[in-house]
Amino acid sequence: MPELMEGITILNQIPIPGIHPAAWIIPSILAFILVVVAIVFACASDDPTWLALILLAILVWVMLFVIIGAAVPAETGEYYYEVTVDDSVSMNEFSSRYEIISQRGEIYKIKIKN
């Protein structure tokens, strides 16, 4: 755990998840393939169904992005901290060093500012 300001007690450390590269690579490849198929189909036919296929490809891309992104979070190395703050701590200095995410009574959820 990091060394925080004097007067701050860490109660909990919560990892901040990121988006895994697979969350956008795999859906992008699949959507690209669907778009190429739609373009080939559009060139071979006078039917406007190709537009529906492109829209379907975009929908599939978004759905897979959300599903894979939620199922495979990446480690960012950053954390939220649930802390208590002593009365001796200057709130001006505290807010200049830490981003306050939320507050539940005396417990603050913070993130260290970069």
BELFEN-V716936 format. One record per pair of residues at least 24 apart in sequence whose ideal C-beta (glycine too) atoms are under 10 Angstrom apart, sorted by the first residue. I is the first residue (numbers start at 0). J is the second residue. Records with the same first field share a line. If there is no record, write none. Layout:
# BELFEN-V716936
I: J / J
This chain:
# BELFEN-V716936
0: 78 / 80
1: 78 / 80 / 111
3: 80 / 82 / 84 / 88 / 93 / 96 / 97 / 109 / 111
4: 82 / 84 / 85 / 87 / 88 / 89 / 92 / 93 / 96 / 97
5: 85 / 87 / 88
6: 82 / 83 / 84 / 85 / 86 / 87 / 88 / 89 / 93
7: 80 / 82 / 83 / 84 / 85 / 88 / 93 / 96 / 97 / 107 / 109
8: 80 / 81 / 82 / 83 / 84 / 85 / 106
9: 78 / 80 / 81 / 82 / 83 / 109
10: 80 / 81 / 82 / 83 / 106 / 107 / 108
11: 78 / 79 / 80 / 81 / 82 / 106 / 108
12: 78 / 79 / 80 / 81 / 82
13: 78 / 79 / 80 / 81 / 100 / 108 / 110
14: 72 / 74 / 75 / 76 / 77 / 78 / 79
15: 72 / 74 / 75 / 76 / 77 / 78 / 79 / 100 / 110
16: 68 / 69 / 71 / 72 / 73 / 74 / 75 / 77
17: 68 / 72 / 73 / 74 / 75 / 76 / 77
18: 64 / 67 / 68 / 69 / 71 / 72 / 73 / 75
19: 67 / 68 / 69 / 70 / 71 / 72 / 73 / 74
20: 67 / 71 / 73
21: 63 / 67 / 68 / 70 / 71 / 73
22: 63 / 64 / 65 / 66 / 67 / 68 / 69 / 70 / 71 / 72 / 73
23: 60 / 63 / 64 / 67 / 68
24: 67
25: 60 / 63 / 64 / 67 / 71
26: 56 / 59 / 60 / 61 / 62 / 63 / 64 / 65 / 66 / 67 / 68
27: 60 / 63 / 64
28: 60 / 63
29: 56 / 59 / 60 / 63
30: 55 / 56 / 57 / 58 / 59 / 60 / 61 / 63 / 64
31: 56 / 60
32: 56
33: 57 / 58 / 59 / 60
34: 60
77: 110 / 111 / 113
78: 109 / 110 / 111
79: 108 / 109 / 110 / 111
80: 107 / 108 / 109 / 110 / 111
81: 106 / 107 / 108 / 109
82: 106 / 107 / 108 / 109
83: 107
84: 109
